[in-house]
Amino acid sequence: MTLAVQAMRLVVCIVAFPMFLLNLLGMWSWVCKKCFPFFLKQFAMIYNWKMASLKQELFSNLQEFAGPSGKLTLLEVGCGTGANFKFYPPGCRVTCIDPNPNFEKFLFKSVAENRQLQFERFVVAAGEDMHQVTDGSVDVVVCTLVLCSVNNQEKILREVCRVLKPVRAFYFIDHVADERSTWNYFWQQVLARVWFLAFDGCNLTRESWKTIEQASFSKLNLQHIQAPLPLTLVQPHIYGYAVK
């Protein structure tokens, strides 16, 4: 299997040589950062359509983690275009963090379409270093389709625990590696390098559930599913929430 993966990877890399060349010249990252928000805006529409019932189920108990005032303070890490806003409870105070400033115009369009929320601010930063957010200052942290692309999963989860108030929650949805005995996992391995470049650092073969399970949460509700998405490569998903 390993030899077959290496052979197919070589074929794929030859076909995608122009992209690798642009990356070698230092040009691909700039192109990707500019173009990726436009792609994600369209992808988010399809994703929300296919995953609406799951998101509604997952976020249905967000309000349970609100403080005594009843106001829910939510931090979304890797907010992208703001595709999750429609699933948040009315009056929710939302702060967004994303390392790509090119998402800003799409994000504020989502803010305008979701007036039921109280938008606080947009911070350009990576999830691994959220020093702009005070320790123990938020009720809920949300990451959807983020752990697949961060540089250091352990570090981002430490930051999540740092900014959460005691007995508050971290919500997540992400695509992950399929079972190793499947053909889908074979193709995930074959296409991993090209996928990483094409989709702004997204990894097809991460076993993100292991990192979440090893983080310092007191309670974890995590489920594996095959998401109803048209592309088989990203159908293996995890979702759930963890309590600090």
C-alpha positions as CSV (number, residue, x, y, z in Angstrom):
1,M,0.0,0.0,0.0
2,T,2.8,2.4,0.9
3,L,4.5,1.9,-2.5
4,A,1.3,2.4,-4.3
5,V,0.6,5.6,-2.3
6,Q,4.1,7.0,-3.2
7,A,3.7,6.1,-6.9
8,M,0.3,7.8,-7.1
9,R,1.6,10.8,-5.2
10,L,4.3,11.2,-7.8
11,V,1.8,11.2,-10.6
12,V,-0.4,13.8,-8.9
13,C,2.6,16.0,-8.1
14,I,3.7,16.0,-11.7
15,V,0.2,17.0,-12.9
16,A,0.2,19.8,-10.2
17,F,3.7,20.9,-10.9
18,P,2.8,24.5,-11.8
19,M,1.2,24.9,-8.3
20,F,4.3,23.5,-6.6
21,L,6.5,25.8,-8.7
22,L,4.5,28.9,-7.7
23,N,4.8,27.8,-4.1
24,L,8.6,27.3,-4.4
25,L,8.8,30.9,-5.8
26,G,6.9,32.2,-2.8
27,M,3.9,33.3,-4.9
28,W,1.3,30.6,-4.2
29,S,0.6,31.6,-0.6
30,W,-0.4,35.2,-1.7
31,V,-2.6,33.8,-4.5
32,C,-4.3,31.4,-2.1
33,K,-4.9,33.9,0.6
34,K,-6.6,36.2,-1.9
35,C,-8.7,33.6,-3.7
36,F,-9.6,31.2,-0.9
37,P,-12.2,33.5,0.7
38,F,-14.2,33.5,-2.6
39,F,-14.0,29.7,-2.8
40,L,-15.0,29.3,0.9
41,K,-18.0,31.6,0.5
42,Q,-19.5,29.2,-2.1
43,F,-18.4,26.1,-0.3
44,A,-20.0,27.4,3.0
45,M,-23.3,27.7,1.3
46,I,-23.2,24.1,0.2
47,Y,-21.8,22.9,3.5
48,N,-24.5,24.7,5.5
49,W,-27.2,23.2,3.3
50,K,-25.9,19.7,3.8
51,M,-25.0,20.1,7.4
52,A,-27.8,22.3,8.7
53,S,-29.5,19.7,10.8
54,L,-26.2,18.6,12.4
55,K,-25.3,22.2,13.2
56,Q,-28.7,23.0,14.6
57,E,-28.4,19.9,16.9
58,L,-24.9,20.7,18.0
59,F,-25.5,24.4,18.8
60,S,-28.9,23.8,20.3
61,N,-27.6,23.9,23.9
62,L,-25.2,26.9,23.5
63,Q,-27.3,29.1,25.8
64,E,-26.8,26.6,28.7
65,F,-23.3,28.0,29.0
66,A,-24.3,31.6,29.3
67,G,-23.4,33.5,32.5
68,P,-25.8,34.7,35.3
69,S,-26.9,37.7,33.1
70,G,-28.1,35.3,30.4
71,K,-25.7,36.9,27.8
72,L,-23.6,34.3,26.0
73,T,-20.1,35.4,25.1
74,L,-18.8,33.4,22.1
75,L,-15.4,33.4,20.4
76,E,-15.3,31.8,17.0
77,V,-11.8,30.8,16.0
78,G,-11.2,30.5,12.2
79,C,-14.4,32.3,11.5
80,G,-14.0,32.4,7.8
81,T,-17.1,34.0,6.2
82,G,-19.3,33.8,9.3
83,A,-21.2,30.8,8.1
84,N,-22.1,29.7,11.6
85,F,-23.8,33.0,12.6
86,K,-27.3,31.8,11.7
87,F,-27.1,29.0,14.2
88,Y,-26.2,31.1,17.2
89,P,-28.8,32.2,19.8
90,P,-30.2,35.8,19.6
91,G,-28.3,38.3,21.7
92,C,-25.1,36.2,21.6
93,R,-22.0,38.4,21.8
94,V,-19.6,37.2,19.1
95,T,-15.9,37.9,18.7
96,C,-14.2,36.4,15.6
97,I,-10.6,35.4,15.0
98,D,-9.0,34.4,11.7
99,P,-5.4,34.7,10.3
100,N,-6.6,35.7,6.9
101,P,-7.6,39.4,6.7
102,N,-9.2,38.8,3.3
103,F,-12.2,37.2,5.0
104,E,-13.2,40.5,6.6
105,K,-15.6,41.8,3.9
106,F,-17.4,38.4,3.7
107,L,-17.6,38.3,7.5
108,F,-19.2,41.7,7.8
109,K,-21.8,40.8,5.2
110,S,-22.7,37.8,7.4
111,V,-22.9,40.2,10.4
112,A,-25.3,42.4,8.5
113,E,-27.5,39.4,7.7
114,N,-27.6,38.2,11.3
115,R,-28.8,41.3,13.3
116,Q,-29.9,39.0,16.1
117,L,-26.3,38.8,17.2
118,Q,-24.2,41.4,19.0
119,F,-21.0,41.5,17.0
120,E,-18.0,42.6,19.1
121,R,-14.9,42.6,16.9
122,F,-12.8,40.8,14.2
123,V,-9.2,40.0,15.2
124,V,-6.6,39.0,12.6
125,A,-4.6,36.3,14.4
126,A,-3.9,32.6,14.4
127,G,-5.7,30.4,16.9
128,E,-2.4,29.2,18.4
129,D,-1.8,32.8,19.7
130,M,-4.9,34.6,20.8
131,H,-3.2,37.0,23.2
132,Q,-5.7,39.7,22.3
133,V,-8.4,37.6,24.2
134,T,-8.2,37.8,28.0
135,D,-7.8,34.7,30.1
136,G,-11.2,33.2,31.3
137,S,-13.3,35.8,29.3
138,V,-15.6,33.7,27.1
139,D,-18.4,31.2,27.7
140,V,-18.1,29.3,24.4
141,V,-15.4,28.8,21.8
142,V,-16.4,27.5,18.4
143,C,-14.1,25.9,15.7
144,T,-15.6,24.5,12.6
145,L,-13.3,23.2,9.8
146,V,-10.4,24.7,11.6
147,L,-8.4,21.9,13.3
148,C,-7.7,20.4,9.9
149,S,-5.6,23.4,8.9
150,V,-4.0,24.9,12.1
151,N,-0.2,24.5,12.5
152,N,-0.4,23.1,16.0
153,Q,-3.5,21.5,17.3
154,E,-2.2,21.0,20.8
155,K,-1.3,24.7,21.1
156,I,-4.7,25.9,19.8
157,L,-6.5,23.7,22.3
158,R,-4.4,25.1,25.2
159,E,-5.4,28.6,24.0
160,V,-9.0,27.5,24.0
161,C,-8.8,26.3,27.6
162,R,-7.0,29.5,28.5
163,V,-9.7,31.9,27.2
164,L,-12.7,29.8,28.5
165,K,-14.3,30.6,31.8
166,P,-14.6,27.6,34.2
167,V,-17.2,25.0,33.3
168,R,-17.6,26.5,29.8
169,A,-17.5,24.7,26.5
170,F,-15.6,24.2,23.3
171,Y,-17.7,23.2,20.2
172,F,-16.1,21.7,17.1
173,I,-16.9,20.2,13.7
174,D,-14.1,19.0,11.4
175,H,-13.3,16.6,8.6
176,V,-10.7,13.9,9.5
177,A,-8.8,10.9,8.2
178,D,-10.9,7.9,7.3
179,E,-10.3,4.4,8.7
180,R,-6.9,3.2,7.5
181,S,-8.3,0.1,5.8
182,T,-10.5,2.1,3.4
183,W,-9.9,3.2,-0.2
184,N,-10.9,6.6,0.9
185,Y,-7.9,6.8,3.2
186,F,-5.7,5.6,0.4
187,W,-6.8,8.6,-1.8
188,Q,-6.6,11.0,1.2
189,Q,-2.9,10.0,1.4
190,V,-2.3,10.3,-2.3
191,L,-3.9,13.7,-2.6
192,A,-2.7,15.1,0.7
193,R,0.1,17.3,-0.5
194,V,-1.7,18.8,-3.4
195,W,-4.8,19.4,-1.2
196,F,-2.7,21.1,1.4
197,L,-1.5,23.7,-1.1
198,A,-4.8,24.1,-3.0
199,F,-6.9,24.6,0.1
200,D,-4.7,27.0,2.2
201,G,-3.0,24.5,4.5
202,C,-5.9,22.0,4.9
203,N,-4.9,18.5,5.9
204,L,-6.8,15.4,4.7
205,T,-5.2,12.8,7.0
206,R,-5.4,14.4,10.5
207,E,-6.8,12.3,13.3
208,S,-8.0,15.3,15.2
209,W,-10.2,13.4,17.7
210,K,-7.0,12.1,19.3
211,T,-5.8,15.6,20.1
212,I,-9.1,16.6,21.5
213,E,-9.3,13.5,23.7
214,Q,-5.8,14.2,25.1
215,A,-6.6,17.9,25.9
216,S,-7.4,19.0,29.4
217,F,-11.2,18.9,29.3
218,S,-13.3,17.6,32.1
219,K,-16.1,16.3,29.9
220,L,-16.1,15.3,26.2
221,N,-19.0,14.5,23.9
222,L,-17.5,13.5,20.5
223,Q,-19.0,11.6,17.6
224,H,-17.8,10.2,14.3
225,I,-20.0,10.4,11.2
226,Q,-19.9,10.2,7.5
227,A,-21.1,13.7,6.5
228,P,-23.6,14.0,3.6
229,L,-21.2,15.9,1.4
230,P,-20.6,15.3,-2.3
231,L,-16.9,14.9,-2.0
232,T,-15.9,11.5,-0.5
233,L,-12.5,12.7,0.7
234,V,-14.0,15.0,3.3
235,Q,-17.0,12.9,4.4
236,P,-15.3,11.5,7.5
237,H,-16.2,14.0,10.2
238,I,-16.1,14.5,14.0
239,Y,-18.3,16.8,15.9
240,G,-19.3,17.6,19.5
241,Y,-18.4,19.7,22.4
242,A,-16.0,19.6,25.4
243,V,-16.4,21.2,28.8
244,K,-13.4,22.8,30.5
